[in-house]
Amino acid sequence: MKALSTGVTCVNVATVSAVLFGMAAGGLHTWIALLCLMLGLAAGAVAWFQTCEAESATAAVASGIAGSPRRSYRCTWFWLVAACFAFFAFRSFCWLLFADGNQLKVQSPNNLGDLSLHIAYIKSFANGVGIWPENPIHVFSRLRYPAGTDIFNALLLLGGLDLTRGLIWAGLLGSLATFYALYRWGGVFTVAGFLFNGGLTGFQFFESLKLIDYQDKAVAWKSLPISMLVTQRGLLYALPVGLLLLYHWRARYFVSVPNENNSRGTQAPPTLPFWVELTLYATMPLFHMHTFMALSIVAAFFFLIGDRVMRKQLAILVGLALLPASFFVWSITDHFQARSLLAWQPGWVQTTGDFASPFLKFWLWNFGFFLPLVLALIGLCIWQARRSNNWFRAQPALAFTTPAAVIFLFACLVKTAPWEWDNIKLIIWAYLMVLPFLWSDLIARWQTPVRVAVCIALFTSGFVSLFGSLAENQTGHGIADRAELDGVGSAVRKLPVEARFAAYPTYNHPLLLNGRKVVLGYPGHLWTQGFDYAPVEKKLNALMQGAPDWREQARSLGVRYLFWGREEKANYATSRHPWELEAPLIATGGWGAIYDLEVPRLAPPAVGQ
């Protein structure tokens, strides 16, 4: 795990340093970016020398190392699954953002809004806005998003790596780290489980013979690589880090190392140095809040079941993490002003919109044979624990399956975001925690034909949907006109980075793609961040339509500049646009025009003067 520990520590230290130096200096600059990247590299080098390899008996069984004596057979499945993962990663991230003539495109339609928002954040940080910044998509708040991975990409951009290459390399290296972490956590079965998750819907392929993503529309348990890893950039960091911490805790707390004085064995030496474990856990809210929640539930459960030594170690970890974790939660929630999103929502999305369906149909259609197998695993673990009179320390499967069940039930009963589907960010952790033990303690003990049949039942739907999605999106989907984007970028480069623009709210506005702040961004993004944006939208409409009090509306919204371009002309067609006569035009081109609303327009000199 040395390479994984080194890589994630490098990203972590560079990003956290950028936040701290950015706060002190009023924003990021090139020298800060280079300094932070060097600090990250130095911390990664220290982590390399201090990280230990801990391949325990339990980890070996879970990863398949002790599962089969036929090494060639095992390697065959490893390389087949690795090839599928590599194909997904290269297809998804090498064409994550690319130019096609005058169009800037994304490969996945799921990324149209998500990647546009991430580009806005990256460019905003790279432009040098104050940290923690004002929200670029809402006028009356600070940024309400765990933007750690975007801050890291901003460092790369300031360090000289252009935006597209930075996004591609972050995606490819994050995918590699995820693959390695999945394999070390649970072996080939767990990698396949992540890559080919699904229920029963993909079996429609054998009826239609069409290779498409059957889990795309009305299915809640979507393809995790397509719907999560590609679109949720925080998971490129959070998945390998979370799996690394789970691996570390399993090796340290649930495997005994025999010695001559104690036949039962002693606690295994730690895989990670304590400072790496602490920094990765304590700063997780900066990168992915749901992962922090899942890891905290696991740590709390281990504290409850642990012995005195285990409880002391976990108490020190959580106690020292409390202050920095609270600081990052305070930052990403607009100083705790973001309203609580927790609400009772039994059934996850079983009764929501297109996902709604009867109880049995919903759970079987989405998860197929997975849930019955997990119930069988839990029953087996409880039976074995009762026989051995040791419920958890000698039963790693039960020790990890129990908090996984708690996380799953919590996600299925309590809404943690405005969009109920976002609870999948918790469910994914319950799923990944169970997979290694589902194989080692249950499926691996069956005869080969039964194991093959179970794997086919579990992974066929996800396999079809994954490659169906990759096959469908061959030409890409446009998000910007390159000439328009460059023209707007040149026009706003000389304007203050903290200035806010009045513009039409859309996900791919050229102002946002250049890292500039607008009154309102895309309504879908505002809703998922918990904003009640209707009052602001009403004022913005009055301003853009040129209402008699348009100047008062502009002042109340804190608007310095008004942008009038393609989207504005199409969506405010009835506007009186009085600013053309009353405000100075400071930039214009084929992309549109920008007006300064704070400077009155000078009257032309009288004739004869």
C-alpha positions as CSV (number, residue, x, y, z in Angstrom):
1,M,0.0,0.0,0.0
2,K,3.0,2.3,-0.1
3,A,2.2,3.7,-3.5
4,L,-1.4,4.4,-2.6
5,S,-0.5,6.0,0.7
6,T,2.1,8.2,-1.0
7,G,-0.3,9.3,-3.7
8,V,-3.3,10.3,-1.6
9,T,-1.0,11.9,1.0
10,C,0.5,14.1,-1.7
11,V,-2.9,15.2,-2.9
12,N,-4.2,15.7,0.6
13,V,-1.3,17.8,1.9
14,A,-1.1,19.9,-1.3
15,T,-4.8,20.6,-1.2
16,V,-5.0,21.4,2.5
17,S,-1.9,23.6,2.3
18,A,-3.6,25.5,-0.6
19,V,-6.7,26.2,1.6
20,L,-4.5,27.5,4.5
21,F,-2.1,29.5,2.4
22,G,-5.0,30.8,0.2
23,M,-6.8,32.0,3.3
24,A,-3.6,33.8,4.5
25,A,-2.8,35.3,1.1
26,G,-6.4,36.2,0.0
27,G,-6.4,33.6,-2.8
28,L,-4.3,31.2,-4.8
29,H,-1.3,32.4,-6.9
30,T,1.3,30.6,-8.9
31,W,3.9,30.7,-6.2
32,I,1.4,29.3,-3.7
33,A,0.5,26.5,-6.0
34,L,4.1,25.5,-6.6
35,L,4.8,25.7,-2.9
36,C,1.8,23.5,-2.1
37,L,2.6,21.0,-4.7
38,M,6.2,20.7,-3.4
39,L,4.9,20.3,0.2
40,G,2.6,17.5,-1.1
41,L,5.4,15.7,-2.8
42,A,7.6,16.0,0.4
43,A,4.8,14.6,2.5
44,G,4.2,11.8,0.0
45,A,7.8,10.8,0.2
46,V,7.7,10.6,4.0
47,A,4.5,8.5,3.8
48,W,6.2,6.1,1.4
49,F,9.0,5.3,3.9
50,Q,6.7,5.1,6.9
51,T,3.9,3.0,5.4
52,C,4.1,-0.7,6.1
53,E,2.8,-3.6,4.0
54,A,0.3,-5.6,6.1
55,E,-1.0,-8.7,4.2
56,S,-2.9,-10.6,6.9
57,A,-4.6,-13.9,6.7
58,T,-7.9,-12.3,6.6
59,A,-6.9,-9.8,3.9
60,A,-5.4,-12.6,1.9
61,V,-8.6,-14.6,1.9
62,A,-10.7,-11.6,1.1
63,S,-8.5,-10.6,-1.8
64,G,-8.4,-14.1,-3.2
65,I,-4.7,-14.7,-2.5
66,A,-5.6,-17.7,-0.3
67,G,-8.7,-18.6,-2.1
68,S,-7.4,-20.8,-4.8
69,P,-4.2,-22.8,-5.3
70,R,-4.4,-22.5,-9.1
71,R,-2.4,-19.3,-9.6
72,S,-2.9,-19.2,-13.4
73,Y,-6.7,-19.4,-13.0
74,R,-6.7,-16.6,-10.5
75,C,-4.5,-14.4,-12.7
76,T,-6.7,-15.0,-15.7
77,W,-9.7,-13.5,-13.9
78,F,-7.6,-10.7,-12.5
79,W,-6.4,-9.6,-15.9
80,L,-9.8,-9.9,-17.4
81,V,-11.3,-7.6,-14.8
82,A,-8.3,-5.3,-14.9
83,A,-8.7,-5.0,-18.7
84,C,-12.4,-4.1,-18.3
85,F,-11.5,-1.4,-15.7
86,A,-8.7,0.0,-17.9
87,F,-11.1,0.2,-20.9
88,F,-13.7,2.0,-18.8
89,A,-11.1,4.4,-17.4
90,F,-9.4,5.3,-20.7
91,R,-12.7,5.6,-22.6
92,S,-14.3,7.8,-19.9
93,F,-11.4,10.0,-18.9
94,C,-9.3,10.4,-22.0
95,W,-12.4,11.9,-23.6
96,L,-13.7,13.5,-20.4
97,L,-13.4,16.9,-22.0
98,F,-12.3,17.3,-25.6
99,A,-12.4,19.7,-28.6
100,D,-14.4,18.7,-31.7
101,G,-14.0,21.5,-34.2
102,N,-15.3,24.7,-32.6
103,Q,-17.2,22.7,-30.0
104,L,-16.0,21.8,-26.5
105,K,-17.5,18.4,-25.6
106,V,-17.9,15.9,-22.8
107,Q,-18.1,12.2,-23.4
108,S,-20.9,11.4,-21.0
109,P,-24.3,13.1,-21.0
110,N,-24.3,12.7,-17.2
111,N,-21.4,15.1,-17.1
112,L,-22.9,18.0,-18.9
113,G,-23.9,19.8,-15.8
114,D,-21.5,18.2,-13.3
115,L,-18.3,18.8,-15.2
116,S,-19.4,22.4,-16.1
117,L,-19.8,23.1,-12.4
118,H,-16.4,21.6,-11.6
119,I,-14.8,23.7,-14.3
120,A,-16.4,26.8,-12.8
121,Y,-14.9,25.9,-9.4
122,I,-11.5,25.1,-10.7
123,K,-11.2,28.3,-12.8
124,S,-12.6,30.3,-9.9
125,F,-9.9,29.1,-7.5
126,A,-7.2,29.5,-10.2
127,N,-8.4,33.1,-10.8
128,G,-7.3,33.9,-7.3
129,V,-10.6,34.4,-5.4
130,G,-10.5,34.7,-1.7
131,I,-10.7,31.4,0.2
132,W,-13.1,30.2,1.4
133,P,-14.8,31.9,-1.6
134,E,-18.2,33.3,-2.3
135,N,-20.4,31.0,-4.1
136,P,-20.0,31.5,-7.9
137,I,-23.6,30.3,-8.5
138,H,-25.5,32.1,-5.7
139,V,-25.1,35.7,-4.8
140,F,-25.9,35.5,-1.0
141,S,-23.7,32.6,0.2
142,R,-20.3,31.2,0.3
143,L,-19.3,28.0,-1.6
144,R,-21.4,25.1,-0.3
145,Y,-19.5,22.2,-1.8
146,P,-16.6,19.9,-0.7
147,A,-14.3,21.2,-3.4
148,G,-11.0,19.6,-2.5
149,T,-10.4,17.8,-5.8
150,D,-11.2,21.0,-7.7
151,I,-8.7,23.0,-5.5
152,F,-6.1,20.4,-6.4
153,N,-6.9,20.8,-10.1
154,A,-6.6,24.5,-9.7
155,L,-3.1,24.0,-8.3
156,L,-2.2,22.0,-11.4
157,L,-3.6,24.7,-13.6
158,L,-1.6,27.4,-11.8
159,G,1.4,25.1,-12.0
160,G,1.3,25.1,-15.8
161,L,-0.9,22.0,-16.6
162,D,-3.8,23.1,-18.8
163,L,-7.3,22.5,-17.7
164,T,-8.2,19.6,-20.0
165,R,-5.0,17.7,-19.3
166,G,-5.3,18.3,-15.6
167,L,-8.8,16.8,-15.6
168,I,-7.8,13.8,-17.7
169,W,-4.7,13.0,-15.6
170,A,-6.7,13.4,-12.4
171,G,-9.3,11.0,-13.7
172,L,-6.8,8.4,-14.9
173,L,-4.7,8.4,-11.8
174,G,-7.8,8.5,-9.6
175,S,-9.1,5.5,-11.4
176,L,-5.8,3.7,-11.0
177,A,-5.8,4.4,-7.3
178,T,-9.4,3.3,-7.0
179,F,-8.7,0.0,-8.8
180,Y,-5.7,-0.7,-6.6
181,A,-7.5,0.1,-3.4
182,L,-10.5,-2.0,-4.4
183,Y,-8.2,-5.0,-5.2
184,R,-6.2,-4.7,-1.9
185,W,-9.4,-4.3,0.1
186,G,-11.3,-7.2,-1.4
187,G,-9.6,-8.7,-4.4
188,V,-10.9,-9.4,-7.9
189,F,-14.5,-10.0,-6.7
190,T,-14.7,-6.5,-5.2
191,V,-13.3,-4.9,-8.2
192,A,-15.8,-6.7,-10.4
193,G,-18.6,-5.7,-7.9
194,F,-17.7,-2.1,-8.3
195,L,-17.3,-2.2,-12.0
196,F,-20.4,-4.3,-12.8
197,N,-22.9,-3.5,-10.0
198,G,-26.5,-3.9,-10.9
199,G,-29.7,-5.8,-10.3
200,L,-32.0,-7.5,-12.9
201,T,-32.6,-4.7,-15.4
202,G,-29.6,-5.5,-17.6
203,F,-31.0,-8.9,-18.4
204,Q,-33.3,-7.2,-20.8
205,F,-30.4,-7.3,-23.2
206,F,-31.1,-11.0,-23.9
207,E,-34.6,-10.0,-25.1
208,S,-33.8,-6.8,-27.1
209,L,-30.2,-7.7,-28.1
210,K,-29.4,-4.0,-27.8
211,L,-26.2,-3.0,-26.0
212,I,-27.4,0.1,-24.0
213,D,-27.3,1.3,-20.4
214,Y,-30.4,-0.3,-19.0
215,Q,-29.6,1.2,-15.5
216,D,-29.6,4.8,-16.8
217,K,-33.2,6.1,-16.5
218,A,-35.7,4.6,-14.1
219,V,-33.2,2.5,-12.1
220,A,-31.9,4.0,-8.9
221,W,-28.9,1.6,-8.4
222,K,-27.1,2.9,-11.5
223,S,-23.7,1.9,-12.8
224,L,-21.3,3.2,-10.2
225,P,-18.4,3.8,-12.6
226,I,-20.6,5.8,-15.0
227,S,-22.9,7.6,-12.5
228,M,-20.5,8.2,-9.7
229,L,-16.8,7.9,-10.5
230,V,-17.0,9.9,-13.7
231,T,-19.3,12.6,-12.5
232,Q,-18.6,12.9,-8.8
233,R,-15.0,14.1,-8.9
234,G,-14.6,14.0,-5.1
235,L,-14.9,10.2,-5.3
236,L,-11.6,10.0,-7.3
237,Y,-10.0,10.9,-4.0
238,A,-12.5,9.6,-1.5
239,L,-12.8,6.1,-2.8
240,P,-9.1,5.2,-2.6
241,V,-8.7,7.0,0.7
242,G,-11.8,5.5,2.3
243,L,-10.7,2.0,1.2
244,L,-7.2,2.6,2.4
245,L,-8.5,3.5,5.9
246,L,-10.8,0.5,5.9
247,Y,-7.9,-1.8,4.9
248,H,-5.7,-0.2,7.6
249,W,-8.4,-0.7,10.3
250,R,-9.0,-4.3,9.3
251,A,-5.3,-5.2,9.4
252,R,-4.8,-3.4,12.7
253,Y,-7.8,-4.3,14.7
254,F,-9.2,-7.6,13.5
255,V,-6.2,-9.8,12.8
256,S,-4.1,-11.3,15.6
257,V,-0.3,-11.8,15.2
258,P,0.7,-14.9,17.1
259,N,3.6,-14.7,19.5
260,E,5.3,-17.0,21.9
261,N,3.8,-15.4,25.0
262,N,0.2,-15.2,23.8
263,S,-1.3,-18.0,21.8
264,R,-4.2,-15.8,20.8
265,G,-1.9,-13.2,19.3
266,T,-1.4,-9.5,19.7
267,Q,-2.6,-6.5,17.7
268,A,-1.0,-6.2,14.3
269,P,1.3,-3.3,13.6
270,P,-0.3,-0.3,11.8
271,T,-0.2,-0.2,8.1
272,L,-0.3,3.6,8.0
273,P,1.7,6.0,10.2
274,F,-0.7,7.7,12.6
275,W,-0.2,11.2,11.1
276,V,-1.3,9.8,7.6
277,E,-4.3,8.1,9.1
278,L,-5.2,11.3,11.0
279,T,-4.8,13.7,8.1
280,L,-6.7,11.5,5.7
281,Y,-9.6,11.1,8.1
282,A,-9.8,14.6,9.5
283,T,-9.7,16.4,6.2
284,M,-12.2,14.1,4.4
285,P,-15.1,16.7,4.6
286,L,-13.1,18.9,2.3
287,F,-13.3,16.2,-0.4
288,H,-16.4,14.2,0.2
289,M,-18.8,14.6,3.1
290,H,-20.7,11.3,2.6
291,T,-17.5,9.4,2.8
292,F,-16.6,11.1,6.1
293,M,-20.0,10.2,7.4
294,A,-19.6,6.5,6.5
295,L,-16.1,6.3,8.0
296,S,-17.3,8.0,11.2
297,I,-20.0,5.4,11.5
298,V,-17.5,2.6,11.1
299,A,-15.1,4.2,13.7
300,A,-17.9,4.7,16.2
301,F,-19.0,1.1,15.8
302,F,-15.4,-0.2,16.3
303,F,-15.1,2.0,19.4
304,L,-18.2,0.3,20.8
305,I,-17.0,-3.2,20.2
306,G,-13.3,-2.7,20.8
307,D,-11.1,-3.5,23.8
308,R,-9.4,-0.9,25.9
309,V,-6.4,-0.5,23.6
310,M,-8.6,-0.2,20.5
311,R,-10.9,2.3,22.1
312,K,-8.0,4.4,23.2
313,Q,-6.5,4.5,19.7
314,L,-9.8,5.4,18.1
315,A,-10.6,8.0,20.7
316,I,-7.3,9.7,20.1
317,L,-7.9,9.6,16.3
318,V,-11.4,11.0,16.5
319,G,-10.5,13.5,19.2
320,L,-7.6,15.0,17.2
321,A,-9.7,15.0,14.0
322,L,-12.6,16.8,15.6
323,L,-11.3,20.3,15.3
324,P,-10.0,20.2,11.7
325,A,-13.0,18.1,10.5
326,S,-15.3,20.7,12.1
327,F,-13.4,23.5,10.4
328,F,-13.9,22.0,7.0
329,V,-17.5,21.2,7.6
330,W,-17.9,24.8,8.8
331,S,-16.3,26.0,5.6
332,I,-18.3,23.9,3.1
333,T,-21.7,24.6,4.8
334,D,-21.3,28.4,4.6
335,H,-20.3,28.7,8.3
336,F,-23.1,26.3,9.3
337,Q,-25.7,28.5,7.7
338,A,-26.8,25.9,5.2
339,R,-30.0,24.5,6.4
340,S,-30.1,20.9,7.7
341,L,-31.0,18.5,4.9
342,L,-31.7,15.5,7.1
343,A,-35.3,14.3,6.8
344,W,-37.2,11.1,7.3
345,Q,-37.5,9.4,3.9
346,P,-38.1,5.6,4.3
347,G,-37.5,3.5,1.2
348,W,-34.7,5.7,-0.3
349,V,-36.3,6.6,-3.7
350,Q,-38.8,3.8,-3.9
351,T,-41.7,6.3,-4.0
352,T,-39.9,9.1,-5.9
353,G,-40.5,10.1,-9.5
354,D,-39.4,7.8,-12.2
355,F,-37.8,5.5,-9.6
356,A,-41.1,4.7,-7.9
357,S,-42.3,1.1,-7.9
358,P,-43.8,-1.5,-5.5
359,F,-41.5,-2.7,-2.6
360,L,-40.4,-6.1,-3.9
361,K,-40.1,-4.9,-7.5
362,F,-38.0,-1.9,-6.5
363,W,-35.4,-3.8,-4.4
364,L,-35.2,-6.8,-6.6
365,W,-35.1,-4.8,-9.8
366,N,-32.3,-2.6,-8.5
367,F,-30.2,-5.0,-6.4
368,G,-31.2,-8.4,-7.8
369,F,-29.6,-11.3,-5.9
370,F,-27.2,-9.1,-3.9
371,L,-29.5,-8.3,-1.0
372,P,-30.6,-12.0,-0.4
373,L,-26.9,-13.0,-0.4
374,V,-26.0,-10.3,2.1
375,L,-28.8,-11.5,4.4
376,A,-27.4,-15.0,4.1
377,L,-23.9,-13.7,4.9
378,I,-25.2,-11.9,8.0
379,G,-27.0,-15.0,9.2
380,L,-23.9,-17.1,8.7
381,C,-21.7,-14.6,10.6
382,I,-24.1,-14.5,13.5
383,W,-24.3,-18.3,13.7
384,Q,-20.5,-18.6,13.6
385,A,-20.1,-15.8,16.2
386,R,-22.5,-17.6,18.6
387,R,-20.6,-20.8,18.2
388,S,-17.2,-19.3,18.9
389,N,-18.6,-17.0,21.7
390,N,-16.7,-14.1,20.1
391,W,-18.9,-11.8,18.2
392,F,-16.5,-9.4,16.5
393,R,-12.8,-9.6,17.2
394,A,-12.5,-13.1,15.7
395,Q,-15.2,-12.4,13.1
396,P,-14.0,-9.5,10.8
397,A,-16.9,-10.3,8.4
398,L,-19.4,-9.5,11.2
399,A,-17.4,-6.5,12.4
400,F,-17.6,-4.8,9.0
401,T,-20.9,-6.1,7.8
402,T,-22.7,-4.7,10.9
403,P,-21.7,-1.0,10.3
404,A,-22.3,-1.6,6.6
405,A,-25.9,-2.6,7.4
406,V,-26.2,0.5,9.7
407,I,-25.0,2.7,6.8
408,F,-27.4,1.1,4.4
409,L,-30.4,1.3,6.6
410,F,-29.6,4.9,7.5
411,A,-29.4,5.8,3.8
412,C,-32.7,4.0,3.1
413,L,-34.5,5.8,5.9
414,V,-33.0,9.3,6.2
415,K,-32.6,11.8,3.4
416,T,-29.2,13.5,3.5
417,A,-29.6,15.8,0.5
418,P,-32.4,17.6,-1.3
419,W,-32.3,15.0,-4.0
420,E,-33.1,11.6,-2.3
421,W,-31.0,9.8,-4.9
422,D,-27.8,11.4,-3.6
423,N,-28.0,8.9,-0.7
424,I,-26.3,6.5,-3.1
425,K,-23.1,8.2,-2.0
426,L,-23.6,6.4,1.4
427,I,-25.0,3.2,-0.1
428,I,-21.9,2.7,-2.1
429,W,-19.9,2.4,1.1
430,A,-22.2,-0.2,2.6
431,Y,-21.9,-2.1,-0.7
432,L,-18.1,-1.9,-0.9
433,M,-17.6,-2.9,2.8
434,V,-19.7,-6.1,2.3
435,L,-18.2,-7.3,-1.0
436,P,-14.9,-8.8,0.3
437,F,-16.7,-10.9,3.0
438,L,-19.5,-11.9,0.7
439,W,-16.9,-13.6,-1.3
440,S,-14.5,-15.0,1.3
441,D,-17.1,-16.1,3.9
442,L,-19.9,-17.3,1.6
443,I,-19.4,-17.6,-2.2
444,A,-15.8,-18.8,-2.2
445,R,-16.9,-21.8,-0.1
446,W,-19.2,-23.1,-2.7
447,Q,-18.4,-25.4,-5.7
448,T,-17.0,-23.8,-8.8
449,P,-20.2,-24.1,-10.9
450,V,-22.2,-22.5,-8.2
451,R,-19.7,-19.6,-7.8
452,V,-19.7,-19.0,-11.5
453,A,-23.5,-19.0,-11.6
454,V,-23.7,-16.5,-8.7
455,C,-21.2,-14.2,-10.3
456,I,-23.1,-14.2,-13.6
457,A,-26.3,-13.4,-11.7
458,L,-24.6,-10.6,-9.8
459,F,-22.6,-8.9,-12.5
460,T,-24.4,-9.5,-15.9
461,S,-26.7,-6.4,-15.5
462,G,-23.8,-4.1,-14.6
463,F,-21.6,-5.5,-17.3
464,V,-24.2,-4.8,-20.0
465,S,-25.0,-1.4,-18.6
466,L,-21.4,-0.3,-18.3
467,F,-20.4,-1.2,-21.8
468,G,-23.8,-0.1,-23.2
469,S,-23.2,3.4,-21.8
470,L,-19.6,3.5,-23.2
471,A,-20.9,2.3,-26.6
472,E,-23.8,4.9,-26.7
473,N,-21.8,8.0,-26.2
474,Q,-19.3,7.9,-29.1
475,T,-19.6,11.5,-30.5
476,G,-19.8,13.4,-27.2
477,H,-22.1,16.2,-26.1
478,G,-21.3,19.9,-26.5
479,I,-21.0,22.2,-23.5
480,A,-19.4,25.3,-25.1
481,D,-18.6,27.1,-28.3
482,R,-14.8,27.5,-28.1
483,A,-14.7,30.9,-29.9
484,E,-17.4,32.2,-27.6
485,L,-15.6,30.9,-24.5
486,D,-12.2,32.4,-25.5
487,G,-13.8,35.7,-26.4
488,V,-15.6,36.0,-23.1
489,G,-12.4,34.9,-21.3
490,S,-10.4,37.7,-23.0
491,A,-13.1,40.2,-22.1
492,V,-13.3,39.4,-18.4
493,R,-9.6,38.9,-17.8
494,K,-9.2,42.6,-17.0
495,L,-12.2,42.8,-14.7
496,P,-12.0,42.2,-10.9
497,V,-12.2,38.5,-10.0
498,E,-14.6,39.1,-7.1
499,A,-17.1,41.0,-9.3
500,R,-20.5,39.4,-9.9
501,F,-22.4,39.3,-13.2
502,A,-26.0,39.3,-14.0
503,A,-26.6,36.6,-16.6
504,Y,-29.1,33.9,-17.6
505,P,-28.9,31.0,-15.1
506,T,-27.6,27.9,-17.0
507,Y,-25.0,25.2,-16.3
508,N,-22.6,26.0,-19.1
509,H,-22.6,29.8,-19.3
510,P,-19.3,31.1,-20.7
511,L,-18.9,33.3,-17.6
512,L,-19.0,30.3,-15.3
513,L,-16.7,28.3,-17.6
514,N,-14.2,31.1,-17.2
515,G,-14.5,31.0,-13.4
516,R,-16.6,34.1,-12.9
517,K,-19.4,34.6,-10.4
518,V,-23.0,35.1,-11.5
519,V,-26.1,36.0,-9.6
520,L,-27.6,32.5,-10.1
521,G,-26.3,29.4,-11.6
522,Y,-28.2,26.4,-13.0
523,P,-31.4,25.8,-11.0
524,G,-30.6,22.1,-10.7
525,H,-27.3,22.8,-9.0
526,L,-28.9,25.4,-6.7
527,W,-31.6,22.9,-5.7
528,T,-29.1,20.1,-4.9
529,Q,-27.2,22.5,-2.7
530,G,-30.4,23.4,-0.7
531,F,-31.0,26.9,-1.9
532,D,-34.5,28.5,-2.0
533,Y,-33.5,30.6,-5.0
534,A,-37.0,31.8,-6.1
535,P,-36.8,35.3,-4.5
536,V,-33.4,35.9,-6.1
537,E,-34.6,34.6,-9.4
538,K,-37.5,37.0,-9.3
539,K,-35.1,40.0,-8.8
540,L,-32.8,38.8,-11.5
541,N,-35.7,38.5,-14.0
542,A,-36.8,42.0,-13.2
543,L,-33.3,43.3,-13.8
544,M,-32.7,41.4,-17.0
545,Q,-36.1,42.4,-18.4
546,G,-35.2,46.0,-17.8
547,A,-37.9,46.8,-15.2
548,P,-38.3,50.5,-14.2
549,D,-36.4,49.8,-11.0
550,W,-33.7,47.7,-12.7
551,R,-30.8,49.7,-11.1
552,E,-32.2,49.1,-7.6
553,Q,-32.6,45.4,-8.4
554,A,-29.0,45.3,-9.5
555,R,-27.8,47.0,-6.3
556,S,-29.8,44.7,-4.2
557,L,-28.2,41.7,-5.9
558,G,-24.7,43.1,-5.6
559,V,-24.3,43.1,-9.4
560,R,-21.3,45.0,-10.9
561,Y,-21.6,43.9,-14.5
562,L,-24.4,42.8,-16.8
563,F,-23.7,40.2,-19.5
564,W,-25.8,40.2,-22.6
565,G,-25.1,37.3,-24.9
566,R,-26.7,34.4,-26.8
567,E,-28.6,32.9,-23.8
568,E,-29.8,36.3,-22.6
569,K,-31.1,37.3,-26.0
570,A,-33.0,34.0,-26.3
571,N,-34.5,33.9,-22.8
572,Y,-35.1,37.6,-22.2
573,A,-36.5,38.4,-25.6
574,T,-39.0,41.0,-24.3
575,S,-36.4,42.9,-22.4
576,R,-36.2,46.7,-22.7
577,H,-32.4,46.5,-22.1
578,P,-32.2,50.1,-20.8
579,W,-28.5,49.6,-19.8
580,E,-27.6,50.1,-23.5
581,L,-28.4,53.8,-23.0
582,E,-27.6,54.3,-19.3
583,A,-24.6,52.1,-18.6
584,P,-21.1,52.2,-20.3
585,L,-20.3,49.3,-22.6
586,I,-16.9,48.0,-21.5
587,A,-16.5,44.9,-23.8
588,T,-18.2,43.6,-26.9
589,G,-17.7,41.0,-29.6
590,G,-19.5,38.2,-31.5
591,W,-20.2,36.6,-28.1
592,G,-22.2,39.5,-26.8
593,A,-21.6,42.6,-24.6
594,I,-20.7,43.5,-21.0
595,Y,-22.0,46.6,-19.3
596,D,-20.7,48.2,-16.1
597,L,-23.7,49.0,-13.9
598,E,-21.8,50.9,-11.2
599,V,-20.4,53.6,-13.5
600,P,-22.9,56.0,-15.0
601,R,-22.7,56.5,-18.8
602,L,-21.2,59.8,-19.7
603,A,-23.5,62.0,-21.8
604,P,-22.1,62.9,-25.3
605,P,-20.7,66.5,-25.5
606,A,-23.2,69.1,-26.8
607,V,-22.8,70.2,-30.4
608,G,-20.4,73.1,-30.8
609,Q,-18.5,72.4,-27.5
